[in-house]
Amino acid sequence: MVKVRPLDRIDMNILETLQREGRISNVELARRVNLSASPCIDRVKRLEQEGYIERYGAQLNASRLGFGTTVFIQITLDNTTSDVFDRFKEDVLKIPHVVECHMVAGGFDYLLKLRLPNMDAYRIILAEIVDLPGVIKNHTYVVIEQVKKDEGLPLKANEQL
């Protein structure tokens, strides 16, 4: 197991920069956080090894790629037992259009986020979801407009709390 050290201000600046600009060169990153290149890359490698950085990737334009319809589906299961939860999780992981799945507390059990090309595709995927073992109720919310987009963790805002 990797020993995890507390994060300092420089680590936080590195993380803030990398989550906005994952393709930044190490030299430019080092310049922005006021380090030389070698200690900067050492810190980045440590942040990766300690699990603070999970992966790097590009943010794709869903509409341009044919995934312009976003829906959220509330799912209620017939029982709240670990075997029912495990089976639902196993099944929902197999549905590629489900891009997020959250087990929640409250009036239902799961909240799914789907990215789809259109409402016809939604109808096909919905039929697959409602037929999963244990699903007894669902409510769908179609996104009309995305008001705020996930731009990463609010690291600087967390410092103010």
C-alpha positions in Angstrom: 0.0 0.0 0.0 1.2 3.5 -0.9 1.9 5.8 2.0 -0.2 9.0 1.6 1.2 12.3 2.7 -1.0 15.4 3.3 -1.3 17.7 0.3 0.3 21.1 0.4 -0.5 24.3 -1.5 1.8 23.3 -4.4 0.1 19.9 -4.7 -3.3 21.5 -4.8 -2.1 24.0 -7.5 -0.8 21.1 -9.5 -4.1 19.2 -9.2 -6.1 22.3 -10.0 -4.1 23.0 -13.2 -4.1 19.3 -14.4 -7.8 18.9 -14.0 -8.4 21.9 -16.3 -5.5 21.3 -18.6 -4.5 17.6 -18.7 -2.3 18.0 -21.7 -0.1 20.8 -20.2 3.6 20.1 -20.5 5.6 19.4 -17.3 7.8 22.4 -18.0 4.7 24.7 -18.3 3.1 23.1 -15.2 6.3 23.6 -13.2 6.4 27.3 -14.3 2.8 27.9 -13.2 3.4 26.3 -9.7 6.8 27.9 -9.2 8.9 24.7 -9.3 11.7 23.4 -11.5 10.7 20.6 -13.9 12.2 17.7 -12.0 10.5 18.3 -8.6 7.3 19.0 -10.4 7.2 15.7 -12.3 8.1 13.9 -9.1 5.1 15.5 -7.4 2.8 14.5 -10.3 4.1 10.9 -10.1 3.5 10.9 -6.4 0.0 12.3 -6.8 -0.7 9.5 -9.4 0.7 6.8 -7.2 -1.3 8.0 -4.1 -4.5 7.9 -6.1 -5.2 11.7 -6.2 -5.0 11.5 -10.0 -7.1 8.6 -11.4 -6.6 9.2 -15.1 -6.1 11.7 -17.9 -8.6 12.3 -20.7 -10.3 14.6 -23.2 -13.7 16.2 -22.6 -15.7 15.3 -25.7 -18.6 17.2 -27.3 -21.5 14.9 -26.8 -23.8 16.7 -29.2 -21.3 16.7 -32.1 -20.7 13.0 -31.5 -24.4 12.1 -31.6 -25.2 11.9 -27.9 -27.3 15.1 -27.6 -30.0 13.7 -25.4 -29.4 13.4 -21.7 -31.8 11.8 -19.3 -31.8 11.0 -15.6 -33.8 8.0 -14.4 -34.8 7.3 -10.8 -34.9 3.6 -10.1 -36.7 1.9 -7.2 -36.0 -1.7 -6.5 -38.4 -4.3 -5.0 -36.0 -5.1 -2.1 -33.1 -3.3 -0.5 -30.9 -6.3 0.2 -27.3 -6.7 -0.7 -27.9 -9.4 -3.3 -30.5 -7.2 -5.1 -28.1 -4.3 -5.0 -25.3 -6.4 -6.3 -27.4 -7.8 -9.1 -28.6 -4.4 -10.2 -25.0 -3.0 -10.2 -23.8 -6.0 -12.2 -26.6 -5.5 -14.8 -26.4 -1.7 -15.1 -22.7 -1.8 -15.7 -23.4 -3.7 -18.9 -25.5 -0.9 -20.4 -23.1 1.5 -22.2 -25.5 4.4 -22.5 -25.7 4.6 -18.7 -22.7 6.9 -18.1 -23.3 7.4 -14.3 -25.1 5.3 -11.7 -25.4 6.5 -8.1 -26.9 4.6 -5.2 -28.8 7.2 -3.2 -30.6 7.6 0.1 -34.2 8.9 0.0 -37.3 8.0 -1.9 -35.7 5.8 -4.5 -32.6 3.6 -4.7 -30.5 4.6 -7.8 -30.1 7.7 -10.0 -28.9 6.9 -13.5 -27.5 9.4 -16.1 -27.8 8.3 -19.7 -26.3 9.9 -22.8 -28.3 9.0 -26.0 -28.6 10.1 -29.6 -32.4 10.7 -29.4 -35.7 9.8 -27.7 -36.1 6.7 -29.9 -32.8 5.3 -28.4 -34.1 6.3 -24.9 -37.2 4.2 -25.4 -35.1 1.2 -26.4 -32.7 1.6 -23.4 -35.6 2.3 -21.0 -37.1 -1.1 -21.9 -33.8 -2.8 -21.1 -33.6 -1.0 -17.7 -37.1 -1.6 -16.6 -36.7 -5.3 -17.4 -33.7 -5.6 -15.1 -34.4 -8.0 -12.2 -35.6 -6.1 -9.1 -36.7 -2.9 -10.8 -40.3 -2.0 -9.8 -40.5 1.7 -10.5 -38.8 4.4 -12.5 -39.2 8.1 -13.2 -37.4 9.8 -16.1 -36.3 13.4 -16.3 -35.2 14.6 -19.8 -32.6 17.4 -19.7 -33.8 20.5 -21.6 -30.7 22.6 -21.0 -27.5 21.9 -19.2 -27.0 25.0 -17.1 -23.7 24.1 -15.5 -21.2 21.6 -16.7 -18.9 19.5 -14.5 -15.6 21.2 -14.8 -13.8 19.2 -12.1 -13.6 19.4 -8.4 -13.9 22.8 -6.7 -10.5 22.6 -5.0 -10.1 26.3 -4.4 -13.7 26.7 -3.1 -13.1 23.9 -0.6 -10.2 25.9 0.9 -12.7 28.6 1.8 -15.0 26.3 3.8 
